[in-house]
Amino acid sequence: MASIAKLSIRGVRSFSPEDEEQVIGFCFPLTIIVGANGCGKTTIIESLKYAVTGSLPPGNKSGQSFVHDPKSIGQTNVKAAIKLRFTARTGASMIVMRCMEVTQKKSSQSFKALDGTIRMMDPNTGERVVMSHKCTELDKTIPSLMGVSKPILEHVVFCHQEDSSWPLQEGAVLKKRFDDIFDSTRYAKALVAIKDSRKSYFSDMKDMKAELEGLNSHKHAANGFKNELEATKDNISAVDDEIQKFEANVVEEEEKAAEARAVLVQVQEFSERVSV
């Protein structure tokens, strides 16, 4: 079963990039986070959500306010990092690290999500393996490793407090959210694909039945030809037997004829001697 073990935050919200990274350990099966307003409780949940899904908190689609404000520390560039140690559904311990960067311009700020990494131990060699991924790849890889779909992680497990009332939204939005959570769109597409395949198979079955009828007629004709062939072979065998009998008779008659010719020769010789 997948679980989260430890989270480290640096440069996010009120967590200054100039301080050491703040580490939060999670107990099993329950961890309760308490603290005064503004101390960073919500930031922990937002960081967990971002580490796992890559989704920014509500109202922070551009990401500038999610990273520590560069103006507060007198810098033009701030880098933030979130590291999460978790146990995958396979039981393997992994660490995912996501980095972000905010640059202060003259009148605005620009946010940039940097490539992230996944660290794990190779079960065969026991060595540490580091895999670098683009953000969009991590957004798909981490939920897959945890065995939980991204919509469930976003809207249920790590649902933001400002978005917790989504079950009360209007019908179309609510349907879209439930479709994402239960993956019903994929199910509907699968049903359509099954229906199309069934229709195609039925069409192929009709063609095969017609072909089978033709083959059956050919088989019936072939059986008739086979019977005729067997009867002809029997007739030929009978004729061969008669031929052998006639040949034996011919040999016998030839032998008798030879004997008769020999007797005739003797008679002629005797007649010649008598006439002399």
N, C-alpha and C positions, 0 to 999 in steps of 0.2 A: 504494500500500500504506500502511496506517495505521501510525503510529509515535509514540512519546512523545519529547518533546524536553527539557522542563525542568519541574521540580517545585519549588514553594515551600511551606514549612510554617511556620505560626506558631500557637502556643497549643495544639499537639497533643502529648499525652504529656509527654515531658521538654523539648519545645521551648517555652520560656517566651513568653507573650504580650507581655512587657515588652521582649524583645529584638527585634532586627531579624529579618525573615523569613529563614529558612534556605533557600537555593536549591541544588538539585542538578541538574546537567546530565547528560543521558544520551547516551552515544556510540553510534554505529551501526557494526556490528550487535550489539555486546556491551558491557555495563557491569557491572563487578564492584565490589560494595560491601563493604569490609572495615572492621573497627573492633573495639574492645573491647566486652565485654558491657555492655549498658545504654547504649550511646552513641546508639542510635536507628536501627539498621539495620532492625529489624522494623517500626518506625514508618513508615519510607519506603515499604515494601511495603503496609502497612495504609493509608497515605494515598493511594497510587496506586489501590488497590482502592476506597477510599471515593470518590475523585474520579471514577472511571469508572463505578462501579456503584451507589454510595450505600449499600453494605453495610458494616456495622460489623464489627470483628474478633470472633472467637469469644469468648463470655463477656462481651461488651459490648453486648448488645442494647439496653439502656437508654441507653448512650452516655456515662454519667457519667465512667467511667475512661478514656475515649478522649481527652477534653479535659483540658488541664492543670489540676491540682487547685487550686481557688481558695484553699484553706487554706494552701498552700505559699507564696503571695505575699500573704496577708493581705487578700484581697478576697472580696466576696460574689458577684461576677459575673465570668466569664471568657469572652471570645469567641475562637474559633479560626477560622482560615481556611486552606484548601488551594487552591492554584492549580496547574493543570496545562496546559502548552502541548503540544499534540499536532497531528499531521498526520492529517486525515481520509482516508478511503479515496478521496475525490475529489481529494486533493492539496492541499486548502485548509488553511492554518494556523489553528488555533483555540485559544482559551484558555477553560477552564472553571474557575469559581471557586465553591467550596462553603464556606458559613459555618455555624458551630455556636455554641451558647451553653450554658454550664452556670451555674446559679444555686445558690448555697449557702444552704440554709434552716437552720432551727435544728437539726434532726436528720437531714436528708437533702439530697440534691442532685437537681435537675431538669435534664434535657437537652432541648434544643430545636434542631432542624435548621432553619436559616433558608433562605429562597429563594436559589437560586443563579443565576449568570449565565453566558452564553456570549458571548465576544467574537470577532469575526472581521472580515476586510476584505471589503467589498463589491467583487466582481470588476468590476462595471460602473462604479462611481463612484470606487473606491479609498479610500472613507471607512470609518472604523471603525464597526462595527455592534455594539450591545450588546443582547442578548435576555435578558430575565429569565424564569426558569422556576421552577415549584414543584419540590420535591425529587423527587416521584414522576414528573414529566415528564422531569427530567434523567436519572433512572434508566433510562428508555427511549430518550431521545434520544442520549446519548453512545455506548452500544453500537451503535446504528444508524449513527451517523456514522463509527464506527471499522470497521463491517462485521463485527463479531464479536458473537455472542450473549452475553447477560449471564451465563448459567450457565457458559460457557467461560471468561469473564473471572474469574468468582468462584472456580470450582473447579479451574481449570487454570492460566491465565496468572498470576493473582495469588493463588494458593492460599496460605492462611496455614499457617505451620509447625505450628500446633496442629491443623490440619485436614488435614494432608498424608496421613494414613493412611486417608482416607475409602474408598479402594478395598477395604479390608479390613473394612468394616462389614457388618452383617447384610444378608441378601438383599433384604428389602423396601426398606430405606434405600438400598442400592446401586442397586437397579433404579430407584428414584425419581430418584437423582442422574444415572444414565445417560440416563434418559428426558428429563431437563431438558437435558443436554448435547447429545444428538443430536436433541432436539425430536421424539422418537418419538410423544409424545402427540398433537402436532399432525398428525403423519403418519397416526396411527391414525384421528384424526377425519376427515382428508382421505379416507382409504380408505372410511370409513363414508359420507361424503357422496357419494363416487363411486358406491358400491353403491346408495345411495338414488336417485341421479340415473339410474343405469342401469336400475333397476327402474321408475322413473317413465317413462323413455324407451321401455322395452319396452311398458308399458301404453299409452302414447300411440301406439306403432307399431301395436299390435293394433287400436286404434280407427281409426287411419288406414287400415289394410288393409281393415277392414270398410267404411269409407266409400268407399275406392277401388273395391271390388267393386260397390257400389251405383252409383257414378259410371260404371263401365264398362258396367253394364247400361243406364244412361240413355244412354250414348254409342252403344251398339249400337242402341237404339230410335231415337235421333236420326238415326243413319246411315240406318236404314230409312225414316224419314219424309223424310229428305233425298232419297233415291232416288225415293220416290213423288212428291215435289214436282217433281223434275227430269222424271219421266215425264209428269206432269200438264202441266207447262209445254210439253213437246214436243207433247202432244196439243192443247193450246190453240193453239199456234203453227200446227199442221196445220189445225185448224178455222178459224183466222183466214185462212189461205191460201185455203181453200175458200170462205169468205165473200166474200173479195175477188174470187175468180173469179165467184161467183154475182152479185155486185154489178156486175161488168163485163158479164156476160150480160144482166142486167136493164137496164142502160143501153142496151146494143145493141138489145134487144128494144123498149124504149121508143122508141128512134129509129125502128125499123122501123114501130112502131105509129103514130107521128106521120106518117110518110110515107104509110102506108095511109089514115089519116084525111084527109090532104090530098087523096089521089086520090079518096076517097069523096066529098068535098065537090065536087070538080070534076065527078064523075059526076052528082051530084044537080043541080048547076047546069045541066049539059048536058041532062039529062032534062027539066028545067023549060022550057028554051028550046024543046026539040023539041015538047013538048005544047002550047005556045002556038002 
